[in-house]
Amino acid sequence: MLEEIKAIICEFVEADADKITESTDIRNDLGMNSFDVINFAVSLETAYGIDLSDRQLAACFTVGDVIKVIEEKAAEK
């Protein structure tokens, strides 16, 4: 899942996918602005067939947080 998320991230920001880890901060380390984060979330929803609430999205600071939320949402299906 990490590799898929890296690919999605690289659609929105110029980043070296090899340097993205679960501890990478999506706003501070990757420089995503609020517009990027919203588009990133929409891409995640499409890719994984999930719905992310604003609260869940706001709680995602790192790539690892994103993975955790996706896994939780997938388990709810």
PEPEGI-V301957 format. One record per residue. N is the residue number from 1. RES is the residue in one small letter. BURIAL is I if it has 16 or more other ideal C-beta (glycine too) atoms within 10 Angstrom, else O. Layout:
n = <N | N>
res = <RES | RES>
burial = <BURIAL | BURIAL>
This chain:
n = <1 | 2 | 3 | 4 | 5 | 6 | 7 | 8 | 9 | 10 | 11 | 12 | 13 | 14 | 15 | 16 | 17 | 18 | 19 | 20 | 21 | 22 | 23 | 24 | 25 | 26 | 27 | 28 | 29 | 30 | 31 | 32 | 33 | 34 | 35 | 36 | 37 | 38 | 39 | 40 | 41 | 42 | 43 | 44 | 45 | 46 | 47 | 48 | 49 | 50 | 51 | 52 | 53 | 54 | 55 | 56 | 57 | 58 | 59 | 60 | 61 | 62 | 63 | 64 | 65 | 66 | 67 | 68 | 69 | 70 | 71 | 72 | 73 | 74 | 75 | 76 | 77>
res = <m | l | e | e | i | k | a | i | i | c | e | f | v | e | a | d | a | d | k | i | t | e | s | t | d | i | r | n | d | l | g | m | n | s | f | d | v | i | n | f | a | v | s | l | e | t | a | y | g | i | d | l | s | d | r | q | l | a | a | c | f | t | v | g | d | v | i | k | v | i | e | e | k | a | a | e | k>
burial = <O | O | O | O | I | I | O | I | I | O | O | I | O | O | I | O | O | O | O | I | O | O | O | I | O | I | O | O | I | I | O | I | O | O | O | I | I | O | O | I | I | O | I | I | O | O | O | I | O | I | O | I | O | O | O | I | I | O | O | I | O | I | I | I | I | I | I | O | I | I | O | O | I | O | O | O | O>
